[in-house]
Amino acid sequence: MKNLHFKDFFWNSDLTSTVGYDAIIQYLNDGKRTCKEVEDFMKARASVEEKYAKELLSLSKKVCGHSEMNTLKRSLDMLKLQTEQVSLSHLQLAQNMREEAKKLEDFKEKQKEARKKVEQQMDALHKQRSSQYKKTMDSKKTYDQKCRDKEEADQNVNRNTNTNNTKHMEKFAHLYFLYCLPFTDRLYQQNITTLGKIRDDWIKEHIKACEMFEKQSVERINFLRNTVWTHLNQLSQQCVTSDELYEEVRKSLEQCDIQEDIEHFVNLRQTGDKPPVPVVYENFYSGQRSPTGAPSFRMPPPVNRYEREGFQQRVWLLGCNLYATLTHSGGVWLFG
């Protein structure tokens, strides 16, 4: 299939029209805007990465497992260390992104400067072409008017053949045709020739401009595609780098031995290997201890019915005497 090119499809039947050229310029301006948008996108992403990196770096400095010990402590320390490394890698990623954005900015400015020269030259040609076209059309109008004037003069001569002024009118018409009409005719032809030359020059420059603008468009699309591709490669590489750093933490966790950590704690903080002995009952009066350590509760000897009743009666009499003594001595108020 034949390739399509700018130079073949942006013309117009109107010699003074710039509609095709304007369409190309609009396309180039849209492309420049796209470059700026991608550039801003990458700069914004770089800022996000930088902010994320700083947050990670701050996080890596926080206390995590300070009171832990042995293998688990080493794993937690490795987590903090690798988090710090991840943060540094994201800082580097942000710097790389800014460098790519700067390359895109430089590319955009380079194309802008190259376009500026061509556009200035084409604008000058457009003005010259329009000016010459107007001059040519004006000369054509003058020429056409002079021709109509000659025809009108000839008709007047024919209508006045019997008048005394016929010879004067014929002489006037002859002189008019001899001097005025050839001059306007030559002027018209000269303007046509000049306009034709300007047209040829403009066509050549238009083709050159189209080829240059098309080349710039190809370069811009290729540069943008490669820039975004590089951007994605950087992100993918960051994922690989992060995974490698996190793998170090996983390896450390694989070395984390639960039983070893328990034994480490026991060996480090142990306070004794025997439990306390039982507390034994000690009789204050006898100084004897129960062999089992528990208080010795022995049942009293059995009491018969008559002894129990005599004991209860003696307790009642003792209570009555005590009450009477307290009442007689005025001591009842102590129990009020």
MOFEN-V61571 format. One record per residue. N is the residue number from 1. RES is the residue in one small letter. PHI is phi in whole degrees, 0 to 359 (NA if undefined). PSI is psi as a letter, one per 20 degrees, with the letter a starting at -180 (* if undefined). D_CENTER is the distance of its C-alpha to the mean C-alpha in Angstrom with 1 decimal. Layout:
((N:RES:PHI:PSI:D_CENTER) (N:RES:PHI:PSI:D_CENTER))
This chain:
((1:m:NA:p:39.6) (2:k:288:p:39.6) (3:n:288:q:36.4) (4:l:263:p:35.7) (5:h:231:q:35.2) (6:f:305:g:34.4) (7:k:295:i:37.9) (8:d:261:i:39.7) (9:f:226:j:38.1) (10:f:230:l:37.4) (11:w:247:r:40.9) (12:n:209:q:42.9) (13:s:293:h:46.6) (14:d:279:p:46.7) (15:l:300:h:47.2) (16:t:268:i:45.5) (17:s:285:q:42.5) (18:t:241:k:39.0) (19:v:298:h:37.3) (20:g:293:g:36.4) (21:y:299:g:35.2) (22:d:297:h:33.1) (23:a:296:h:31.4) (24:i:293:g:30.4) (25:i:299:g:29.1) (26:q:297:g:27.0) (27:y:297:g:25.5) (28:l:294:h:24.7) (29:n:295:h:23.2) (30:d:296:h:21.0) (31:g:295:g:20.0) (32:k:297:h:19.3) (33:r:295:h:17.1) (34:t:298:g:15.1) (35:c:302:g:14.8) (36:k:295:h:13.5) (37:e:294:g:10.9) (38:v:295:g:9.7) (39:e:301:g:10.2) (40:d:295:h:8.1) (41:f:299:g:5.1) (42:m:292:h:6.1) (43:k:295:g:7.0) (44:a:295:g:4.3) (45:r:295:h:3.3) (46:a:298:h:7.0) (47:s:295:h:7.6) (48:v:298:g:6.5) (49:e:297:g:8.8) (50:e:295:g:11.3) (51:k:296:g:11.7) (52:y:299:g:12.1) (53:a:297:g:14.5) (54:k:294:h:16.5) (55:e:294:g:16.9) (56:l:296:g:18.2) (57:l:298:g:20.4) (58:s:295:h:21.8) (59:l:295:h:22.4) (60:s:293:i:24.3) (61:k:270:i:26.7) (62:k:286:q:27.8) (63:v:291:p:31.2) (64:c:211:o:31.3) (65:g:77:k:34.7) (66:h:298:h:36.5) (67:s:267:j:39.8) (68:e:281:r:39.5) (69:m:214:r:41.5) (70:n:63:c:42.1) (71:t:294:h:40.1) (72:l:293:h:37.7) (73:k:297:g:37.0) (74:r:297:h:36.3) (75:s:294:g:33.7) (76:l:292:h:32.0) (77:d:296:h:32.1) (78:m:295:h:30.5) (79:l:300:g:27.7) (80:k:295:g:27.0) (81:l:297:g:27.3) (82:q:288:h:25.0) (83:t:297:g:22.4) (84:e:297:g:22.6) (85:q:295:h:22.3) (86:v:297:g:19.2) (87:s:298:g:17.7) (88:l:294:h:19.0) (89:s:293:h:17.6) (90:h:289:h:14.0) (91:l:297:g:14.8) (92:q:295:h:16.1) (93:l:298:g:13.0) (94:a:299:g:11.0) (95:q:295:g:14.0) (96:n:298:h:14.1) (97:m:295:h:10.7) (98:r:294:h:11.8) (99:e:296:g:15.0) (100:e:295:h:13.8) (101:a:297:h:12.1) (102:k:294:h:15.5) (103:k:298:g:17.4) (104:l:294:h:15.8) (105:e:297:g:16.6) (106:d:297:g:20.1) (107:f:298:g:20.6) (108:k:298:g:19.9) (109:e:293:h:22.3) (110:k:296:g:24.9) (111:q:295:h:25.0) (112:k:299:g:25.3) (113:e:294:g:28.3) (114:a:294:h:29.9) (115:r:292:h:29.7) (116:k:302:g:31.0) (117:k:295:g:34.4) (118:v:294:g:34.9) (119:e:296:g:34.0) (120:q:297:g:36.5) (121:q:294:g:39.1) (122:m:292:h:38.7) (123:d:298:g:38.7) (124:a:296:g:42.0) (125:l:295:h:43.4) (126:h:297:g:42.6) (127:k:294:g:44.4) (128:q:296:g:47.3) (129:r:297:g:47.5) (130:s:295:g:47.5) (131:s:296:g:50.1) (132:q:292:h:52.4) (133:y:296:g:52.1) (134:k:297:g:53.2) (135:k:298:g:56.0) (136:t:294:g:57.1) (137:m:294:h:57.2) (138:d:294:g:59.1) (139:s:294:h:61.6) (140:k:294:g:62.0) (141:k:298:g:62.8) (142:t:297:g:65.3) (143:y:298:g:66.8) (144:d:299:g:67.1) (145:q:294:g:68.6) (146:k:296:h:71.2) (147:c:295:g:72.1) (148:r:295:h:72.7) (149:d:297:g:74.7) (150:k:296:g:76.9) (151:e:298:g:77.5) (152:e:296:h:78.5) (153:a:295:g:80.8) (154:d:298:g:82.4) (155:q:295:h:83.0) (156:n:296:h:84.6) (157:v:298:g:87.0) (158:n:294:h:88.0) (159:r:285:h:88.6) (160:n:246:k:90.8) (161:t:290:h:93.0) (162:n:262:j:96.2) (163:t:270:r:95.3) (164:n:288:i:96.4) (165:n:268:j:92.8) (166:t:300:g:92.0) (167:k:298:h:92.5) (168:h:293:g:90.3) (169:m:291:h:87.5) (170:e:297:g:87.7) (171:k:295:g:87.5) (172:f:296:g:84.5) (173:a:297:g:82.6) (174:h:296:g:83.4) (175:l:295:h:82.2) (176:y:299:g:79.0) (177:f:292:h:78.3) (178:l:290:h:79.2) (179:y:252:g:77.0) (180:c:281:g:74.3) (181:l:296:g:73.2) (182:p:300:h:72.8) (183:f:294:g:70.8) (184:t:294:h:68.2) (185:d:295:g:68.2) (186:r:295:g:67.5) (187:l:299:g:64.8) (188:y:298:g:63.1) (189:q:295:h:63.3) (190:q:297:g:62.0) (191:n:295:h:58.9) (192:i:298:g:58.4) (193:t:297:g:58.6) (194:t:297:g:56.2) (195:l:297:h:53.7) (196:g:297:g:54.1) (197:k:294:g:53.3) (198:i:297:h:50.2) (199:r:299:g:49.1) (200:d:297:g:49.5) (201:d:297:g:47.6) (202:w:296:g:44.8) (203:i:299:g:44.6) (204:k:299:g:44.4) (205:e:291:h:41.6) (206:h:297:g:39.8) (207:i:297:g:39.9) (208:k:299:g:38.7) (209:a:296:g:35.8) (210:c:299:g:34.8) (211:e:295:g:35.0) (212:m:291:g:32.9) (213:f:294:h:30.2) (214:e:295:g:30.2) (215:k:298:g:29.8) (216:q:297:h:26.8) (217:s:295:g:25.2) (218:v:298:g:25.9) (219:e:296:g:24.5) (220:r:296:g:21.3) (221:i:298:g:20.7) (222:n:296:g:21.6) (223:f:294:g:19.4) (224:l:297:g:16.3) (225:r:300:g:17.3) (226:n:293:h:17.9) (227:t:296:g:14.7) (228:v:295:h:12.6) (229:w:299:g:15.4) (230:t:298:g:15.2) (231:h:302:g:11.5) (232:l:292:h:12.6) (233:n:298:h:15.6) (234:q:297:g:13.9) (235:l:295:g:12.2) (236:s:297:g:15.6) (237:q:297:h:17.4) (238:q:297:h:15.6) (239:c:297:g:16.8) (240:v:296:g:20.2) (241:t:299:g:20.3) (242:s:298:g:19.5) (243:d:295:h:22.1) (244:e:297:g:24.6) (245:l:292:g:24.2) (246:y:292:h:24.6) (247:e:296:h:27.5) (248:e:298:h:29.3) (249:v:292:g:29.1) (250:r:297:g:30.5) (251:k:298:g:33.2) (252:s:296:h:34.1) (253:l:293:h:34.4) (254:e:296:h:36.7) (255:q:275:i:38.9) (256:c:285:o:39.0) (257:d:255:o:42.6) (258:i:299:g:43.4) (259:q:296:h:47.2) (260:e:296:g:46.9) (261:d:294:h:44.9) (262:i:296:g:47.6) (263:e:294:h:50.3) (264:h:300:g:48.6) (265:f:298:g:48.6) (266:v:298:g:52.2) (267:n:294:h:53.4) (268:l:281:h:51.6) (269:r:245:j:52.5) (270:q:297:q:55.7) (271:t:237:i:58.6) (272:g:161:q:61.4) (273:d:243:j:62.5) (274:k:233:q:65.3) (275:p:284:r:65.2) (276:p:291:q:67.4) (277:v:286:q:71.0) (278:p:295:q:72.2) (279:v:280:p:73.6) (280:v:259:q:77.5) (281:y:281:p:79.8) (282:e:239:o:82.2) (283:n:283:p:85.4) (284:f:298:h:86.0) (285:y:273:h:89.8) (286:s:266:h:90.4) (287:g:72:j:87.6) (288:q:265:q:87.2) (289:r:242:q:83.9) (290:s:285:p:83.1) (291:p:300:h:82.7) (292:t:269:i:79.7) (293:g:90:i:78.0) (294:a:262:q:78.3) (295:p:301:q:80.8) (296:s:265:o:84.2) (297:f:249:o:85.3) (298:r:255:p:89.0) (299:m:289:p:90.8) (300:p:290:r:93.9) (301:p:295:q:97.3) (302:p:296:q:98.3) (303:v:245:p:100.2) (304:n:279:r:103.0) (305:r:295:g:103.4) (306:y:291:h:106.2) (307:e:293:h:104.4) (308:r:294:g:101.2) (309:e:292:h:103.2) (310:g:295:h:105.0) (311:f:294:g:101.8) (312:q:298:h:100.2) (313:q:293:g:103.4) (314:r:294:h:103.4) (315:v:296:h:99.8) (316:w:290:g:100.6) (317:l:294:h:103.6) (318:l:297:h:101.6) (319:g:295:h:99.0) (320:c:294:g:101.8) (321:n:299:g:103.4) (322:l:295:h:100.2) (323:y:294:g:99.5) (324:a:294:g:103.0) (325:t:298:g:102.7) (326:l:293:h:99.5) (327:t:291:g:100.9) (328:h:295:h:104.1) (329:s:271:j:102.3) (330:g:76:j:99.9) (331:g:268:j:96.9) (332:v:297:h:95.7) (333:w:300:i:93.2) (334:l:292:h:91.2) (335:f:253:j:90.3) (336:g:292:*:89.7))
